[in-house]
Amino acid sequence: MSPGKLNSRILADRVAWINRMLEEVGKLPLDDYERFILDSRNIWTAESCLRRSLEALLDLGRHILAKGFGKGITEYKEIARELKKEKVLDDVHAGLLELLAGYRNRLVHFYHEIATEELYKICKDDLHDIRDVRDAFLAWIKVNPDLIDKVM
């Protein structure tokens, strides 16, 4: 795999997907746990949107590595490590992305171990982590316009 230009459509699509999923979580009744669990659809929406936002975030990182650096990475935690090596993400954001990758894996493979209270707390208090990594990607993209194709 050889490096090339990042696809601006893919970048925009993944960022839009992250934003949409976080927006959907924000519509849930996160001000009160009892209200949150009153309708089971809230739980399923929270889980699905959280997982999808994490996958889009990791897909964004994978695209940067594949197209920008010619690195094909399949393991989610390794995406974070390689983004750090390539100086796309600093230590803090790479560590955060690695943590988020682990949580994505829990959502997919150990879904039966995630309690509703844990999911509620994450959606209520920790979505800023996803936004922070997203914003770190956007900052890197902004200072590297020569690596992005100009087609939209």
N, CA, C and O atoms as a GROMACS GRO file, in nm:
protein
  608
    1MET      N    1   0.085  -0.117   0.000
    1MET     CA    2   0.000   0.000   0.000
    1MET      C    3   0.090   0.123   0.000
    1MET      O    4   0.181   0.135   0.082
    2SER      N    5   0.065   0.213  -0.091
    2SER     CA    6   0.146   0.334  -0.095
    2SER      C    7   0.060   0.455  -0.058
    2SER      O    8  -0.060   0.458  -0.085
    3PRO      N    9   0.123   0.554   0.004
    3PRO     CA   10   0.049   0.673   0.047
    3PRO      C   11  -0.005   0.751  -0.072
    3PRO      O   12   0.051   0.749  -0.182
    4GLY      N   13  -0.112   0.820  -0.048
    4GLY     CA   14  -0.173   0.905  -0.148
    4GLY      C   15  -0.249   1.018  -0.080
    4GLY      O   16  -0.216   1.058   0.031
    5LYS      N   17  -0.349   1.066  -0.148
    5LYS     CA   18  -0.432   1.174  -0.093
    5LYS      C   19  -0.548   1.114  -0.013
    5LYS      O   20  -0.603   1.010  -0.049
    6LEU      N   21  -0.583   1.182   0.094
    6LEU     CA   22  -0.700   1.143   0.171
    6LEU      C   23  -0.825   1.184   0.093
    6LEU      O   24  -0.827   1.288   0.028
    7ASN      N   25  -0.927   1.102   0.099
    7ASN     CA   26  -1.051   1.130   0.029
    7ASN      C   27  -1.136   1.224   0.113
    7ASN      O   28  -1.182   1.188   0.221
    8SER      N   29  -1.157   1.345   0.062
    8SER     CA   30  -1.231   1.446   0.138
    8SER      C   31  -1.375   1.403   0.166
    8SER      O   32  -1.432   1.440   0.268
    9ARG      N   33  -1.433   1.325   0.074
    9ARG     CA   34  -1.570   1.277   0.096
    9ARG      C   35  -1.576   1.180   0.214
    9ARG      O   36  -1.668   1.187   0.295
   10ILE      N   37  -1.479   1.092   0.221
   10ILE     CA   38  -1.476   0.996   0.332
   10ILE      C   39  -1.455   1.071   0.464
   10ILE      O   40  -1.522   1.041   0.563
   11LEU      N   41  -1.364   1.166   0.465
   11LEU     CA   42  -1.339   1.244   0.587
   11LEU      C   43  -1.466   1.314   0.632
   11LEU      O   44  -1.505   1.307   0.748
   12ALA      N   45  -1.531   1.382   0.538
   12ALA     CA   46  -1.653   1.457   0.572
   12ALA      C   47  -1.765   1.363   0.616
   12ALA      O   48  -1.839   1.395   0.710
   13ASP      N   49  -1.777   1.249   0.551
   13ASP     CA   50  -1.882   1.153   0.586
   13ASP      C   51  -1.861   1.099   0.727
   13ASP      O   52  -1.956   1.090   0.804
   14ARG      N   53  -1.739   1.062   0.761
   14ARG     CA   54  -1.714   1.006   0.894
   14ARG      C   55  -1.736   1.109   1.003
   14ARG      O   56  -1.790   1.078   1.109
   15VAL      N   57  -1.694   1.232   0.979
   15VAL     CA   58  -1.716   1.338   1.077
   15VAL      C   59  -1.866   1.365   1.093
   15VAL      O   60  -1.916   1.381   1.204
   16ALA      N   61  -1.938   1.368   0.980
   16ALA     CA   62  -2.083   1.390   0.986
   16ALA      C   63  -2.151   1.276   1.062
   16ALA      O   64  -2.245   1.299   1.138
   17TRP      N   65  -2.104   1.154   1.040
   17TRP     CA   66  -2.162   1.038   1.109
   17TRP      C   67  -2.139   1.049   1.260
   17TRP      O   68  -2.230   1.025   1.339
   18ILE      N   69  -2.019   1.086   1.299
   18ILE     CA   70  -1.989   1.104   1.442
   18ILE      C   71  -2.083   1.209   1.500
   18ILE      O   72  -2.145   1.188   1.604
   19ASN      N   73  -2.092   1.321   1.432
   19ASN     CA   74  -2.177   1.431   1.480
   19ASN      C   75  -2.322   1.388   1.492
   19ASN      O   76  -2.388   1.420   1.591
   20ARG      N   77  -2.372   1.316   1.393
   20ARG     CA   78  -2.511   1.273   1.394
   20ARG      C   79  -2.538   1.177   1.510
   20ARG      O   80  -2.639   1.189   1.579
   21MET      N   81  -2.448   1.083   1.532
   21MET     CA   82  -2.468   0.986   1.639
   21MET      C   83  -2.464   1.054   1.777
   21MET      O   84  -2.544   1.022   1.865
   22LEU      N   85  -2.372   1.148   1.794
   22LEU     CA   86  -2.365   1.221   1.921
   22LEU      C   87  -2.489   1.308   1.941
   22LEU      O   88  -2.537   1.324   2.053
   23GLU      N   89  -2.538   1.364   1.832
   23GLU     CA   90  -2.660   1.444   1.839
   23GLU      C   91  -2.779   1.358   1.882
   23GLU      O   92  -2.861   1.401   1.963
   24GLU      N   93  -2.788   1.237   1.829
   24GLU     CA   94  -2.897   1.146   1.866
   24GLU      C   95  -2.889   1.109   2.014
   24GLU      O   96  -2.991   1.105   2.083
   25VAL      N   97  -2.770   1.082   2.062
   25VAL     CA   98  -2.753   1.052   2.206
   25VAL      C   99  -2.797   1.174   2.288
   25VAL      O  100  -2.860   1.159   2.392
   26GLY      N  101  -2.763   1.293   2.240
   26GLY     CA  102  -2.800   1.415   2.311
   26GLY      C  103  -2.950   1.438   2.322
   26GLY      O  104  -2.994   1.514   2.408
   27LYS      N  105  -3.027   1.373   2.238
   27LYS     CA  106  -3.173   1.386   2.242
   27LYS      C  107  -3.237   1.296   2.349
   27LYS      O  108  -3.355   1.311   2.382
   28LEU      N  109  -3.158   1.205   2.402
   28LEU     CA  110  -3.211   1.112   2.503
   28LEU      C  111  -3.229   1.183   2.638
   28LEU      O  112  -3.163   1.283   2.664
   29PRO      N  113  -3.316   1.132   2.722
   29PRO     CA  114  -3.337   1.193   2.855
   29PRO      C  115  -3.223   1.156   2.950
   29PRO      O  116  -3.237   1.068   3.035
   30LEU      N  117  -3.113   1.226   2.934
   30LEU     CA  118  -2.994   1.195   3.014
   30LEU      C  119  -2.987   1.274   3.144
   30LEU      O  120  -2.889   1.264   3.218
   31ASP      N  121  -3.090   1.351   3.172
   31ASP     CA  122  -3.092   1.429   3.295
   31ASP      C  123  -3.139   1.346   3.415
   31ASP      O  124  -3.123   1.387   3.530
   32ASP      N  125  -3.198   1.228   3.387
   32ASP     CA  126  -3.251   1.146   3.495
   32ASP      C  127  -3.247   0.998   3.456
   32ASP      O  128  -3.306   0.959   3.356
   33TYR      N  129  -3.176   0.918   3.535
   33TYR     CA  130  -3.160   0.776   3.504
   33TYR      C  131  -3.294   0.704   3.497
   33TYR      O  132  -3.316   0.623   3.407
   34GLU      N  133  -3.384   0.731   3.590
   34GLU     CA  134  -3.514   0.664   3.592
   34GLU      C  135  -3.593   0.695   3.465
   34GLU      O  136  -3.659   0.607   3.409
   35ARG      N  137  -3.586   0.817   3.422
   35ARG     CA  138  -3.654   0.854   3.297
   35ARG      C  139  -3.588   0.787   3.177
   35ARG      O  140  -3.656   0.746   3.082
   36PHE      N  141  -3.456   0.776   3.182
   36PHE     CA  142  -3.380   0.713   3.074
   36PHE      C  143  -3.423   0.566   3.056
   36PHE      O  144  -3.444   0.522   2.943
   37ILE      N  145  -3.436   0.493   3.165
   37ILE     CA  146  -3.469   0.350   3.155
   37ILE      C  147  -3.619   0.324   3.141
   37ILE      O  148  -3.660   0.210   3.115
   38LEU      N  149  -3.700   0.426   3.157
   38LEU     CA  150  -3.845   0.409   3.145
   38LEU      C  151  -3.885   0.356   3.008
   38LEU      O  152  -3.979   0.276   2.997
   39ASP      N  153  -3.815   0.398   2.905
   39ASP     CA  154  -3.842   0.352   2.768
   39ASP      C  155  -3.718   0.276   2.722
   39ASP      O  156  -3.612   0.337   2.705
   40SER      N  157  -3.728   0.147   2.702
   40SER     CA  158  -3.612   0.065   2.665
   40SER      C  159  -3.549   0.108   2.534
   40SER      O  160  -3.432   0.078   2.508
   41ARG      N  161  -3.623   0.178   2.451
   41ARG     CA  162  -3.565   0.227   2.325
   41ARG      C  163  -3.452   0.325   2.351
   41ARG      O  164  -3.362   0.338   2.268
   42ASN      N  165  -3.455   0.393   2.463
   42ASN     CA  166  -3.346   0.484   2.498
   42ASN      C  167  -3.214   0.408   2.515
   42ASN      O  168  -3.109   0.453   2.471
   43ILE      N  169  -3.222   0.294   2.577
   43ILE     CA  170  -3.103   0.211   2.602
   43ILE      C  171  -3.045   0.164   2.469
   43ILE      O  172  -2.924   0.173   2.447
   44TRP      N  173  -3.132   0.114   2.381
   44TRP     CA  174  -3.085   0.061   2.252
   44TRP      C  175  -3.032   0.174   2.163
   44TRP      O  176  -2.935   0.155   2.090
   45THR      N  177  -3.095   0.289   2.170
   45THR     CA  178  -3.047   0.404   2.093
   45THR      C  179  -2.911   0.447   2.145
   45THR      O  180  -2.819   0.473   2.066
   46ALA      N  181  -2.897   0.455   2.274
   46ALA     CA  182  -2.769   0.496   2.334
   46ALA      C  183  -2.658   0.401   2.293
   46ALA      O  184  -2.551   0.444   2.251
   47GLU      N  185  -2.683   0.271   2.304
   47GLU     CA  186  -2.581   0.171   2.270
   47GLU      C  187  -2.544   0.179   2.123
   47GLU      O  188  -2.426   0.183   2.088
   48SER      N  189  -2.643   0.182   2.038
   48SER     CA  190  -2.618   0.183   1.894
   48SER      C  191  -2.545   0.310   1.851
   48SER      O  192  -2.446   0.302   1.777
   49CYS      N  193  -2.591   0.423   1.895
   49CYS     CA  194  -2.528   0.550   1.855
   49CYS      C  195  -2.387   0.564   1.912
   49CYS      O  196  -2.298   0.615   1.844
   50LEU      N  197  -2.367   0.519   2.033
   50LEU     CA  198  -2.233   0.524   2.092
   50LEU      C  199  -2.138   0.435   2.011
   50LEU      O  200  -2.029   0.478   1.974
   51ARG      N  201  -2.180   0.312   1.984
   51ARG     CA  202  -2.096   0.220   1.907
   51ARG      C  203  -2.067   0.274   1.768
   51ARG      O  204  -1.953   0.267   1.721
   52ARG      N  205  -2.166   0.326   1.702
   52ARG     CA  206  -2.148   0.377   1.566
   52ARG      C  207  -2.058   0.501   1.564
   52ARG      O  208  -1.979   0.518   1.472
   53SER      N  209  -2.069   0.585   1.664
   53SER     CA  210  -1.981   0.702   1.669
   53SER      C  211  -1.836   0.659   1.689
   53SER      O  212  -1.744   0.717   1.630
   54LEU      N  213  -1.816   0.559   1.772
   54LEU     CA  214  -1.680   0.507   1.794
   54LEU      C  215  -1.625   0.443   1.667
   54LEU      O  216  -1.508   0.462   1.633
   55GLU      N  217  -1.708   0.367   1.599
   55GLU     CA  218  -1.662   0.303   1.475
   55GLU      C  219  -1.628   0.408   1.368
   55GLU      O  220  -1.529   0.393   1.297
   56ALA      N  221  -1.709   0.512   1.358
   56ALA     CA  222  -1.680   0.617   1.261
   56ALA      C  223  -1.550   0.691   1.297
   56ALA      O  224  -1.472   0.726   1.209
   57LEU      N  225  -1.528   0.713   1.425
   57LEU     CA  226  -1.406   0.778   1.471
   57LEU      C  227  -1.284   0.692   1.434
   57LEU      O  228  -1.183   0.744   1.386
   58LEU      N  229  -1.294   0.564   1.459
   58LEU     CA  230  -1.183   0.473   1.427
   58LEU      C  231  -1.167   0.457   1.276
   58LEU      O  232  -1.054   0.444   1.228
   59ASP      N  233  -1.276   0.458   1.201
   59ASP     CA  234  -1.267   0.454   1.055
   59ASP      C  235  -1.198   0.578   1.000
   59ASP      O  236  -1.122   0.570   0.903
   60LEU      N  237  -1.222   0.691   1.062
   60LEU     CA  238  -1.155   0.814   1.023
   60LEU      C  239  -1.004   0.799   1.040
   60LEU      O  240  -0.927   0.835   0.952
   61GLY      N  241  -0.964   0.747   1.154
   61GLY     CA  242  -0.822   0.723   1.179
   61GLY      C  243  -0.763   0.621   1.084
   61GLY      O  244  -0.650   0.637   1.036
   62ARG      N  245  -0.838   0.516   1.056
   62ARG     CA  246  -0.790   0.412   0.964
   62ARG      C  247  -0.772   0.469   0.823
   62ARG      O  248  -0.675   0.435   0.755
   63HIS      N  249  -0.863   0.555   0.780
   63HIS     CA  250  -0.852   0.616   0.647
   63HIS      C  251  -0.727   0.705   0.638
   63HIS      O  252  -0.656   0.703   0.538
   64ILE      N  253  -0.703   0.782   0.742
   64ILE     CA  254  -0.584   0.868   0.745
   64ILE      C  255  -0.458   0.783   0.733
   64ILE      O  256  -0.366   0.816   0.658
   65LEU      N  257  -0.453   0.674   0.807
   65LEU     CA  258  -0.336   0.586   0.802
   65LEU      C  259  -0.320   0.518   0.666
   65LEU      O  260  -0.210   0.510   0.612
   66ALA      N  261  -0.431   0.468   0.611
   66ALA     CA  262  -0.424   0.394   0.485
   66ALA      C  263  -0.389   0.485   0.369
   66ALA      O  264  -0.295   0.457   0.294
   67LYS      N  265  -0.462   0.592   0.355
   67LYS     CA  266  -0.440   0.680   0.239
   67LYS      C  267  -0.323   0.775   0.259
   67LYS      O  268  -0.244   0.796   0.168
   68GLY      N  269  -0.312   0.832   0.376
   68GLY     CA  270  -0.209   0.932   0.400
   68GLY      C  271  -0.070   0.875   0.424
   68GLY      O  272   0.030   0.939   0.391
   69PHE      N  273  -0.064   0.753   0.480
   69PHE     CA  274   0.065   0.697   0.518
   69PHE      C  275   0.090   0.558   0.461
   69PHE      O  276   0.196   0.500   0.484
   70GLY      N  277  -0.006   0.504   0.386
   70GLY     CA  278   0.012   0.373   0.326
   70GLY      C  279   0.016   0.260   0.426
   70GLY      O  280   0.082   0.158   0.401
   71LYS      N  281  -0.052   0.275   0.538
   71LYS     CA  282  -0.052   0.173   0.642
   71LYS      C  283  -0.191   0.111   0.656
   71LYS      O  284  -0.288   0.180   0.688
   72GLY      N  285  -0.198  -0.018   0.631
   72GLY     CA  286  -0.324  -0.090   0.648
   72GLY      C  287  -0.333  -0.150   0.786
   72GLY      O  288  -0.269  -0.251   0.814
   73ILE      N  289  -0.411  -0.090   0.871
   73ILE     CA  290  -0.426  -0.135   1.010
   73ILE      C  291  -0.567  -0.190   1.028
   73ILE      O  292  -0.665  -0.125   0.989
   74THR      N  293  -0.578  -0.306   1.086
   74THR     CA  294  -0.710  -0.365   1.107
   74THR      C  295  -0.751  -0.367   1.254
   74THR      O  296  -0.871  -0.360   1.284
   75GLU      N  297  -0.656  -0.376   1.346
   75GLU     CA  298  -0.688  -0.384   1.488
   75GLU      C  299  -0.711  -0.244   1.543
   75GLU      O  300  -0.626  -0.156   1.528
   76TYR      N  301  -0.825  -0.224   1.606
   76TYR     CA  302  -0.866  -0.090   1.648
   76TYR      C  303  -0.766  -0.019   1.739
   76TYR      O  304  -0.737   0.099   1.717
   77LYS      N  305  -0.715  -0.086   1.839
   77LYS     CA  306  -0.621  -0.019   1.929
   77LYS      C  307  -0.492   0.020   1.856
   77LYS      O  308  -0.429   0.119   1.891
   78GLU      N  309  -0.454  -0.059   1.757
   78GLU     CA  310  -0.333  -0.030   1.680
   78GLU      C  311  -0.349   0.098   1.598
   78GLU      O  312  -0.250   0.166   1.570
   79ILE      N  313  -0.471   0.130   1.560
   79ILE     CA  314  -0.496   0.255   1.487
   79ILE      C  315  -0.446   0.372   1.571
   79ILE      O  316  -0.376   0.460   1.520
   80ALA      N  317  -0.481   0.374   1.697
   80ALA     CA  318  -0.440   0.482   1.787
   80ALA      C  319  -0.288   0.489   1.798
   80ALA      O  320  -0.230   0.598   1.792
   81ARG      N  321  -0.224   0.375   1.813
   81ARG     CA  322  -0.078   0.372   1.826
   81ARG      C  323  -0.009   0.424   1.701
   81ARG      O  324   0.088   0.500   1.710
   82GLU      N  325  -0.058   0.384   1.585
   82GLU     CA  326   0.003   0.429   1.459
   82GLU      C  327  -0.022   0.578   1.434
   82GLU      O  328   0.064   0.647   1.380
   83LEU      N  329  -0.138   0.626   1.472
   83LEU     CA  330  -0.166   0.769   1.457
   83LEU      C  331  -0.072   0.852   1.545
   83LEU      O  332  -0.033   0.963   1.508
   84LYS      N  333  -0.036   0.798   1.659
   84LYS     CA  334   0.061   0.865   1.746
   84LYS      C  335   0.199   0.863   1.681
   84LYS      O  336   0.268   0.965   1.679
   85LYS      N  337   0.240   0.747   1.627
   85LYS     CA  338   0.371   0.737   1.561
   85LYS      C  339   0.383   0.834   1.445
   85LYS      O  340   0.489   0.892   1.423
   86GLU      N  341   0.273   0.854   1.372
   86GLU     CA  342   0.274   0.943   1.256
   86GLU      C  343   0.248   1.088   1.294
   86GLU      O  344   0.242   1.176   1.208
   87LYS      N  345   0.233   1.114   1.424
   87LYS     CA  346   0.210   1.248   1.477
   87LYS      C  347   0.079   1.312   1.428
   87LYS      O  348   0.066   1.434   1.418
   88VAL      N  349  -0.018   1.225   1.398
   88VAL     CA  350  -0.152   1.273   1.367
   88VAL      C  351  -0.221   1.311   1.498
   88VAL      O  352  -0.291   1.412   1.507
   89LEU      N  353  -0.200   1.228   1.600
   89LEU     CA  354  -0.254   1.253   1.733
   89LEU      C  355  -0.140   1.264   1.833
   89LEU      O  356  -0.040   1.193   1.822
   90ASP      N  357  -0.156   1.352   1.930
   90ASP     CA  358  -0.056   1.362   2.037
   90ASP      C  359  -0.078   1.248   2.136
   90ASP      O  360  -0.170   1.167   2.121
   91ASP      N  361   0.006   1.242   2.237
   91ASP     CA  362   0.000   1.133   2.336
   91ASP      C  363  -0.138   1.124   2.402
   91ASP      O  364  -0.192   1.014   2.419
   92VAL      N  365  -0.193   1.237   2.439
   92VAL     CA  366  -0.320   1.239   2.511
   92VAL      C  367  -0.433   1.186   2.423
   92VAL      O  368  -0.509   1.098   2.465
   93HIS      N  369  -0.443   1.238   2.300
   93HIS     CA  370  -0.552   1.196   2.212
   93HIS      C  371  -0.534   1.053   2.163
   93HIS      O  372  -0.633   0.981   2.145
   94ALA      N  373  -0.411   1.012   2.140
   94ALA     CA  374  -0.386   0.872   2.100
   94ALA      C  375  -0.424   0.778   2.213
   94ALA      O  376  -0.485   0.673   2.190
   95GLY      N  377  -0.389   0.814   2.336
   95GLY     CA  378  -0.427   0.732   2.450
   95GLY      C  379  -0.577   0.725   2.467
   95GLY      O  380  -0.632   0.620   2.499
   96LEU      N  381  -0.642   0.837   2.445
   96LEU     CA  382  -0.787   0.842   2.455
   96LEU      C  383  -0.851   0.757   2.345
   96LEU      O  384  -0.947   0.684   2.371
   97LEU      N  385  -0.798   0.766   2.223
   97LEU     CA  386  -0.852   0.684   2.114
   97LEU      C  387  -0.831   0.535   2.142
   97LEU      O  388  -0.918   0.453   2.110
   98GLU      N  389  -0.718   0.501   2.199
   98GLU     CA  390  -0.694   0.360   2.232
   98GLU      C  391  -0.795   0.312   2.337
   98GLU      O  392  -0.846   0.200   2.327
   99LEU      N  393  -0.824   0.395   2.434
   99LEU     CA  394  -0.924   0.363   2.536
   99LEU      C  395  -1.063   0.348   2.471
   99LEU      O  396  -1.137   0.255   2.503
  100LEU      N  397  -1.096   0.439   2.380
  100LEU     CA  398  -1.224   0.433   2.311
  100LEU      C  399  -1.234   0.308   2.224
  100LEU      O  400  -1.341   0.248   2.212
  101ALA      N  401  -1.122   0.269   2.162
  101ALA     CA  402  -1.120   0.147   2.080
  101ALA      C  403  -1.150   0.026   2.168
  101ALA      O  404  -1.223  -0.065   2.126
  102GLY      N  405  -1.094   0.024   2.286
  102GLY     CA  406  -1.123  -0.085   2.378
  102GLY      C  407  -1.269  -0.088   2.418
  102GLY      O  408  -1.329  -0.195   2.431
  103TYR      N  409  -1.327   0.029   2.437
  103TYR     CA  410  -1.468   0.032   2.474
  103TYR      C  411  -1.555  -0.012   2.357
  103TYR      O  412  -1.655  -0.081   2.377
  104ARG      N  413  -1.518   0.028   2.236
  104ARG     CA  414  -1.591  -0.018   2.118
  104ARG      C  415  -1.589  -0.172   2.113
  104ARG      O  416  -1.690  -0.235   2.084
  105ASN      N  417  -1.474  -0.229   2.140
  105ASN     CA  418  -1.463  -0.375   2.140
  105ASN      C  419  -1.553  -0.438   2.246
  105ASN      O  420  -1.613  -0.542   2.224
  106ARG      N  421  -1.562  -0.374   2.360
  106ARG     CA  422  -1.653  -0.423   2.466
  106ARG      C  423  -1.798  -0.416   2.419
  106ARG      O  424  -1.875  -0.510   2.440
  107LEU      N  425  -1.835  -0.305   2.354
  107LEU     CA  426  -1.973  -0.291   2.306
  107LEU      C  427  -2.008  -0.401   2.206
  107LEU      O  428  -2.122  -0.449   2.204
  108VAL      N  429  -1.913  -0.440   2.124
  108VAL     CA  430  -1.939  -0.539   2.020
  108VAL      C  431  -1.926  -0.682   2.072
  108VAL      O  432  -2.013  -0.765   2.046
  109HIS      N  433  -1.821  -0.710   2.145
  109HIS     CA  434  -1.792  -0.848   2.182
  109HIS      C  435  -1.837  -0.887   2.324
  109HIS      O  436  -1.859  -1.005   2.352
  110PHE      N  437  -1.851  -0.789   2.410
  110PHE     CA  438  -1.891  -0.818   2.548
  110PHE      C  439  -2.014  -0.736   2.586
  110PHE      O  440  -2.029  -0.693   2.701
  111TYR      N  441  -2.100  -0.716   2.488
  111TYR     CA  442  -2.222  -0.637   2.505
  111TYR      C  443  -2.305  -0.683   2.625
  111TYR      O  444  -2.370  -0.602   2.691
  112HIS      N  445  -2.302  -0.811   2.652
  112HIS     CA  446  -2.381  -0.867   2.761
  112HIS      C  447  -2.326  -0.828   2.899
  112HIS      O  448  -2.393  -0.847   3.000
  113GLU      N  449  -2.205  -0.774   2.903
  113GLU     CA  450  -2.146  -0.732   3.030
  113GLU      C  451  -2.166  -0.584   3.061
  113GLU      O  452  -2.135  -0.538   3.171
  114ILE      N  453  -2.218  -0.510   2.965
  114ILE     CA  454  -2.233  -0.365   2.984
  114ILE      C  455  -2.368  -0.337   3.049
  114ILE      O  456  -2.474  -0.361   2.990
  115ALA      N  457  -2.362  -0.287   3.169
  115ALA     CA  458  -2.484  -0.257   3.244
  115ALA      C  459  -2.546  -0.128   3.193
  115ALA      O  460  -2.478  -0.039   3.142
  116THR      N  461  -2.675  -0.120   3.207
  116THR     CA  462  -2.748  -0.001   3.164
  116THR      C  463  -2.696   0.123   3.236
  116THR      O  464  -2.685   0.230   3.176
  117GLU      N  465  -2.663   0.111   3.363
  117GLU     CA  466  -2.611   0.225   3.439
  117GLU      C  467  -2.480   0.276   3.380
  117GLU      O  468  -2.457   0.397   3.372
  118GLU      N  469  -2.395   0.184   3.338
  118GLU     CA  470  -2.267   0.222   3.278
  118GLU      C  471  -2.290   0.296   3.146
  118GLU      O  472  -2.228   0.400   3.121
  119LEU      N  473  -2.378   0.243   3.064
  119LEU     CA  474  -2.409   0.306   2.936
  119LEU      C  475  -2.466   0.446   2.958
  119LEU      O  476  -2.427   0.541   2.890
  120TYR      N  477  -2.555   0.459   3.053
  120TYR     CA  478  -2.615   0.589   3.086
  120TYR      C  479  -2.508   0.688   3.130
  120TYR      O  480  -2.506   0.802   3.083
  121LYS      N  481  -2.419   0.646   3.219
  121LYS     CA  482  -2.315   0.735   3.269
  121LYS      C  483  -2.224   0.782   3.156
  121LYS      O  484  -2.189   0.900   3.150
  122ILE      N  485  -2.185   0.692   3.070
  122ILE     CA  486  -2.098   0.729   2.959
  122ILE      C  487  -2.167   0.830   2.868
  122ILE      O  488  -2.107   0.930   2.830
  123CYS      N  489  -2.292   0.804   2.835
  123CYS     CA  490  -2.365   0.896   2.748
  123CYS      C  491  -2.389   1.031   2.815
  123CYS      O  492  -2.392   1.134   2.749
  124LYS      N  493  -2.405   1.029   2.945
  124LYS     CA  494  -2.431   1.153   3.020
  124LYS      C  495  -2.303   1.234   3.042
  124LYS      O  496  -2.305   1.356   3.030
  125ASP      N  497  -2.192   1.165   3.075
  125ASP     CA  498  -2.074   1.235   3.124
  125ASP      C  499  -1.949   1.227   3.037
  125ASP      O  500  -1.856   1.306   3.057
  126ASP      N  501  -1.943   1.135   2.942
  126ASP     CA  502  -1.814   1.109   2.877
  126ASP      C  503  -1.810   1.126   2.725
  126ASP      O  504  -1.709   1.092   2.664
  127LEU      N  505  -1.915   1.175   2.664
  127LEU     CA  506  -1.913   1.192   2.518
  127LEU      C  507  -1.810   1.294   2.472
  127LEU      O  508  -1.771   1.296   2.356
  128HIS      N  509  -1.767   1.380   2.564
  128HIS     CA  510  -1.665   1.478   2.530
  128HIS      C  511  -1.536   1.411   2.482
  128HIS      O  512  -1.461   1.470   2.405
  129ASP      N  513  -1.510   1.288   2.528
  129ASP     CA  514  -1.391   1.216   2.483
  129ASP      C  515  -1.394   1.193   2.332
  129ASP      O  516  -1.293   1.210   2.264
  130ILE      N  517  -1.510   1.154   2.282
  130ILE     CA  518  -1.525   1.132   2.137
  130ILE      C  519  -1.508   1.265   2.064
  130ILE      O  520  -1.440   1.272   1.962
  131ARG      N  521  -1.571   1.368   2.116
  131ARG     CA  522  -1.558   1.501   2.053
  131ARG      C  523  -1.414   1.551   2.053
  131ARG      O  524  -1.368   1.611   1.956
  132ASP      N  525  -1.343   1.526   2.162
  132ASP     CA  526  -1.203   1.570   2.172
  132ASP      C  527  -1.115   1.504   2.066
  132ASP      O  528  -1.033   1.570   2.003
  133VAL      N  529  -1.132   1.372   2.047
  133VAL     CA  530  -1.052   1.303   1.946
  133VAL      C  531  -1.095   1.348   1.806
  133VAL      O  532  -1.010   1.370   1.720
  134ARG      N  533  -1.225   1.360   1.784
  134ARG     CA  534  -1.274   1.413   1.656
  134ARG      C  535  -1.211   1.548   1.626
  134ARG      O  536  -1.164   1.572   1.515
  135ASP      N  537  -1.210   1.635   1.725
  135ASP     CA  538  -1.153   1.769   1.705
  135ASP      C  539  -1.003   1.765   1.681
  135ASP      O  540  -0.949   1.848   1.607
  136ALA      N  541  -0.935   1.669   1.743
  136ALA     CA  542  -0.791   1.653   1.717
  136ALA      C  543  -0.767   1.611   1.572
  136ALA      O  544  -0.674   1.659   1.507
  137PHE      N  545  -0.851   1.520   1.521
  137PHE     CA  546  -0.842   1.483   1.379
  137PHE      C  547  -0.866   1.604   1.290
  137PHE      O  548  -0.792   1.628   1.195
  138LEU      N  549  -0.970   1.681   1.321
  138LEU     CA  550  -1.004   1.798   1.240
  138LEU      C  551  -0.891   1.901   1.242
  138LEU      O  552  -0.863   1.964   1.140
  139ALA      N  553  -0.827   1.918   1.356
  139ALA     CA  554  -0.714   2.011   1.365
  139ALA      C  555  -0.599   1.963   1.278
  139ALA      O  556  -0.535   2.043   1.210
  140TRP      N  557  -0.570   1.833   1.279
  140TRP     CA  558  -0.463   1.778   1.197
  140TRP      C  559  -0.496   1.794   1.049
  140TRP      O  560  -0.409   1.832   0.970
  141ILE      N  561  -0.620   1.767   1.011
  141ILE     CA  562  -0.663   1.783   0.872
  141ILE      C  563  -0.647   1.928   0.828
  141ILE      O  564  -0.602   1.955   0.716
  142LYS      N  565  -0.683   2.020   0.915
  142LYS     CA  566  -0.675   2.162   0.882
  142LYS      C  567  -0.532   2.208   0.854
  142LYS      O  568  -0.510   2.291   0.766
  143VAL      N  569  -0.436   2.154   0.926
  143VAL     CA  570  -0.296   2.195   0.905
  143VAL      C  571  -0.224   2.110   0.800
  143VAL      O  572  -0.106   2.131   0.773
  144ASN      N  573  -0.295   2.014   0.741
  144ASN     CA  574  -0.237   1.928   0.637
  144ASN      C  575  -0.324   1.926   0.512
  144ASN      O  576  -0.355   1.818   0.462
  145PRO      N  577  -0.363   2.041   0.460
  145PRO     CA  578  -0.453   2.042   0.344
  145PRO      C  579  -0.391   1.981   0.218
  145PRO      O  580  -0.463   1.937   0.128
  146ASP      N  581  -0.259   1.980   0.212
  146ASP     CA  582  -0.192   1.922   0.095
  146ASP      C  583  -0.209   1.770   0.087
  146ASP      O  584  -0.184   1.711  -0.018
  147LEU      N  585  -0.252   1.706   0.197
  147LEU     CA  586  -0.273   1.561   0.197
  147LEU      C  587  -0.416   1.520   0.160
  147LEU      O  588  -0.447   1.402   0.153
  148ILE      N  589  -0.501   1.619   0.136
  148ILE     CA  590  -0.641   1.593   0.109
  148ILE      C  591  -0.671   1.620  -0.039
  148ILE      O  592  -0.625   1.719  -0.095
  149ASP      N  593  -0.750   1.528  -0.101
  149ASP     CA  594  -0.791   1.557  -0.239
  149ASP      C  595  -0.886   1.675  -0.236
  149ASP      O  596  -0.947   1.704  -0.133
  150LYS      N  597  -0.899   1.742  -0.345
  150LYS     CA  598  -0.981   1.863  -0.350
  150LYS      C  599  -1.121   1.837  -0.403
  150LYS      O  600  -1.198   1.932  -0.421
  151VAL      N  601  -1.156   1.711  -0.428
  151VAL     CA  602  -1.288   1.676  -0.482
  151VAL      C  603  -1.387   1.666  -0.368
  151VAL      O  604  -1.359   1.603  -0.266
  152MET      N  605  -1.501   1.727  -0.384
  152MET     CA  606  -1.610   1.716  -0.286
  152MET      C  607  -1.736   1.674  -0.351
  152MET      O  608  -1.838   1.659  -0.283
   0.00000   0.00000   0.00000
